[in-house]
Amino acid sequence: MNECLFCKIVKKEAPADVVYEDENFFAFLDINPNNPGHTLIIPKNHYENIYSLPDEILCDIGPLVKKYPLL
């Protein structure tokens, strides 16, 4: 099975306009934004969906969104 597009973006094998990156998360502008500045924040590790995210990762995304409201 091929890697997902998000995994390729995290590995920098696919282009993206990166606006934030740390040890666990990666944020980039949406290719088809709903609004200017529409940003996706994803964990660097692959998870099939939000329901498969470990609680620790899920809890860490919230403060990141609050800390960087302009993403």
Z-matrix of the N, CA and C atoms (Angstrom, degrees):
N
C 1 1.455
C 2 1.531 1 109.63
N 3 1.325 2 116.36 1 138.19
C 4 1.458 3 121.20 2 178.56
C 5 1.519 4 110.32 3 -73.33
N 6 1.331 5 115.14 4 151.07
C 7 1.457 6 119.66 5 175.69
C 8 1.520 7 109.33 6 -67.09
N 9 1.309 8 115.84 7 152.92
C 10 1.469 9 120.04 8 178.03
C 11 1.532 10 109.58 9 -71.85
N 12 1.306 11 115.49 10 161.26
C 13 1.460 12 121.25 11 -179.96
C 14 1.520 13 111.46 12 -60.77
N 15 1.339 14 117.75 13 -39.37
C 16 1.461 15 120.15 14 -179.82
C 17 1.530 16 111.11 15 -62.62
N 18 1.324 17 117.19 16 -39.09
C 19 1.471 18 120.11 17 177.63
C 20 1.524 19 110.32 18 -63.37
N 21 1.325 20 116.61 19 -39.69
C 22 1.464 21 120.30 20 178.11
C 23 1.522 22 111.18 21 -65.81
N 24 1.325 23 117.06 22 -37.22
C 25 1.467 24 120.58 23 177.93
C 26 1.530 25 110.05 24 -65.47
N 27 1.326 26 116.88 25 -45.25
C 28 1.470 27 120.83 26 179.33
C 29 1.524 28 110.80 27 -59.99
N 30 1.338 29 117.10 28 -39.52
C 31 1.468 30 121.48 29 179.94
C 32 1.525 31 112.17 30 -80.99
N 33 1.332 32 116.17 31 -0.08
C 34 1.471 33 123.20 32 -179.74
C 35 1.524 34 111.86 33 62.64
N 36 1.333 35 115.33 34 32.23
C 37 1.463 36 122.32 35 173.97
C 38 1.526 37 110.80 36 -94.21
N 39 1.327 38 117.11 37 -10.30
C 40 1.461 39 123.67 38 175.97
C 41 1.526 40 107.03 39 -130.93
N 42 1.320 41 117.03 40 146.06
C 43 1.468 42 119.62 41 -176.69
C 44 1.526 43 112.49 42 -71.07
N 45 1.329 44 114.92 43 148.24
C 46 1.462 45 122.22 44 175.18
C 47 1.519 46 108.75 45 -161.72
N 48 1.320 47 115.34 46 149.04
C 49 1.462 48 121.27 47 173.73
C 50 1.520 49 107.69 48 -89.21
N 51 1.329 50 115.35 49 92.14
C 52 1.469 51 122.35 50 -174.64
C 53 1.523 52 109.63 51 -75.53
N 54 1.342 53 115.52 52 132.27
C 55 1.459 54 120.20 53 177.50
C 56 1.521 55 112.44 54 -116.04
N 57 1.334 56 117.66 55 -15.23
C 58 1.464 57 121.47 56 178.62
C 59 1.516 58 109.06 57 -162.34
N 60 1.342 59 114.28 58 144.13
C 61 1.466 60 119.96 59 175.37
C 62 1.516 61 108.76 60 -153.62
N 63 1.324 62 115.95 61 136.12
C 64 1.453 63 120.45 62 171.23
C 65 1.529 64 107.74 63 -138.82
N 66 1.300 65 116.87 64 -166.39
C 67 1.461 66 122.06 65 -175.89
C 68 1.532 67 112.99 66 -59.72
N 69 1.328 68 117.21 67 -34.85
C 70 1.462 69 121.01 68 -172.81
C 71 1.520 70 115.72 69 -113.83
N 72 1.348 71 117.23 70 -18.79
C 73 1.462 72 119.62 71 -173.03
C 74 1.517 73 112.08 72 -131.05
N 75 1.326 74 113.99 73 159.72
C 76 1.452 75 122.38 74 -177.75
C 77 1.525 76 106.92 75 -140.15
N 78 1.323 77 117.94 76 129.20
C 79 1.464 78 121.64 77 179.78
C 80 1.526 79 109.27 78 -124.44
N 81 1.332 80 115.23 79 135.68
C 82 1.456 81 120.46 80 -178.17
C 83 1.520 82 109.82 81 -149.97
N 84 1.333 83 115.75 82 157.82
C 85 1.453 84 121.00 83 -179.78
C 86 1.527 85 110.23 84 -71.69
N 87 1.327 86 115.41 85 140.32
C 88 1.460 87 121.86 86 178.31
C 89 1.527 88 109.71 87 -67.42
N 90 1.320 89 117.25 88 139.36
C 91 1.462 90 121.57 89 -179.16
C 92 1.533 91 111.51 90 -70.23
N 93 1.327 92 116.96 91 -28.09
C 94 1.475 93 122.94 92 176.65
C 95 1.528 94 108.50 93 -126.81
N 96 1.330 95 117.04 94 74.80
C 97 1.466 96 120.08 95 -172.15
C 98 1.523 97 113.89 96 -68.26
N 99 1.330 98 115.77 97 144.41
C 100 1.463 99 121.65 98 171.47
C 101 1.521 100 109.97 99 -75.06
N 102 1.324 101 115.95 100 -33.29
C 103 1.466 102 123.51 101 179.43
C 104 1.520 103 108.03 102 -142.64
N 105 1.337 104 117.81 103 157.82
C 106 1.460 105 119.43 104 175.16
C 107 1.529 106 110.33 105 -56.77
N 108 1.310 107 116.52 106 134.26
C 109 1.455 108 121.20 107 179.29
C 110 1.519 109 114.43 108 86.11
N 111 1.342 110 117.54 109 3.20
C 112 1.471 111 121.58 110 178.87
C 113 1.528 112 108.46 111 -55.43
N 114 1.327 113 115.71 112 117.38
C 115 1.459 114 122.15 113 -173.16
C 116 1.517 115 111.29 114 -121.94
N 117 1.316 116 115.96 115 141.18
C 118 1.462 117 122.76 116 174.68
C 119 1.517 118 108.26 117 -103.63
N 120 1.319 119 116.96 118 131.78
C 121 1.463 120 122.28 119 174.45
C 122 1.519 121 106.67 120 -116.05
N 123 1.329 122 115.76 121 120.92
C 124 1.459 123 120.42 122 -176.30
C 125 1.529 124 110.35 123 -129.01
N 126 1.323 125 116.84 124 153.34
C 127 1.468 126 118.73 125 172.27
C 128 1.526 127 108.83 126 -72.74
N 129 1.314 128 117.13 127 149.77
C 130 1.461 129 120.34 128 179.71
C 131 1.525 130 112.41 129 -70.86
N 132 1.318 131 117.08 130 -28.82
C 133 1.462 132 119.82 131 176.19
C 134 1.521 133 109.11 132 -83.38
N 135 1.321 134 116.03 133 146.45
C 136 1.459 135 121.01 134 -178.81
C 137 1.528 136 111.32 135 -77.02
N 138 1.325 137 115.00 136 132.80
C 139 1.468 138 122.63 137 171.68
C 140 1.519 139 106.08 138 -134.69
N 141 1.314 140 116.21 139 142.35
C 142 1.464 141 120.01 140 -175.46
C 143 1.526 142 112.41 141 -63.42
N 144 1.333 143 117.07 142 -37.93
C 145 1.461 144 120.76 143 180.00
C 146 1.531 145 108.93 144 -162.50
N 147 1.317 146 116.00 145 179.12
C 148 1.471 147 120.34 146 -177.05
C 149 1.519 148 111.99 147 -62.53
N 150 1.325 149 117.01 148 -29.24
C 151 1.460 150 120.87 149 -177.98
C 152 1.529 151 112.53 150 -73.55
N 153 1.308 152 117.06 151 -17.91
C 154 1.462 153 120.16 152 178.81
C 155 1.532 154 112.53 153 -95.61
N 156 1.338 155 117.45 154 -1.31
C 157 1.466 156 120.55 155 177.63
C 158 1.523 157 110.34 156 -68.11
N 159 1.325 158 117.26 157 134.62
C 160 1.463 159 119.27 158 171.90
C 161 1.532 160 109.49 159 -62.17
N 162 1.321 161 116.68 160 147.56
C 163 1.464 162 120.93 161 -178.65
C 164 1.527 163 112.08 162 -54.38
N 165 1.326 164 116.93 163 -38.33
C 166 1.470 165 120.83 164 -178.67
C 167 1.530 166 110.90 165 -60.71
N 168 1.320 167 117.24 166 -45.25
C 169 1.469 168 121.31 167 179.88
C 170 1.523 169 109.81 168 -66.23
N 171 1.317 170 116.28 169 -45.21
C 172 1.458 171 120.69 170 179.94
C 173 1.527 172 110.92 171 -59.56
N 174 1.316 173 117.10 172 -41.87
C 175 1.472 174 121.41 173 178.94
C 176 1.525 175 112.17 174 -67.79
N 177 1.320 176 117.88 175 -31.33
C 178 1.465 177 121.08 176 -178.26
C 179 1.528 178 113.11 177 -77.19
N 180 1.319 179 118.40 178 -20.60
C 181 1.470 180 120.61 179 -179.67
C 182 1.529 181 110.62 180 -71.35
N 183 1.335 182 117.27 181 -40.23
C 184 1.468 183 121.07 182 -177.90
C 185 1.517 184 113.42 183 -55.14
N 186 1.327 185 118.54 184 -55.32
C 187 1.471 186 119.28 185 178.77
C 188 1.532 187 112.80 186 -61.59
N 189 1.323 188 117.36 187 -31.17
C 190 1.461 189 120.32 188 178.29
C 191 1.527 190 109.87 189 -64.85
N 192 1.316 191 117.62 190 -43.50
C 193 1.459 192 121.56 191 178.24
C 194 1.533 193 110.28 192 -63.46
N 195 1.328 194 116.30 193 -41.00
C 196 1.469 195 119.65 194 178.37
C 197 1.522 196 111.96 195 -66.77
N 198 1.321 197 116.52 196 -37.61
C 199 1.468 198 121.17 197 -176.89
C 200 1.529 199 111.33 198 -70.63
N 201 1.311 200 116.35 199 -32.35
C 202 1.467 201 121.57 200 -176.93
C 203 1.520 202 109.41 201 -122.08
N 204 1.346 203 118.31 202 68.49
C 205 1.464 204 120.53 203 -175.95
C 206 1.519 205 114.04 204 -67.19
N 207 1.312 206 117.78 205 -16.15
C 208 1.462 207 119.51 206 -179.00
C 209 1.506 208 112.62 207 -89.02
N 210 1.328 209 118.11 208 0.74
C 211 1.466 210 119.86 209 178.73
C 212 1.502 211 109.81 210 -67.45
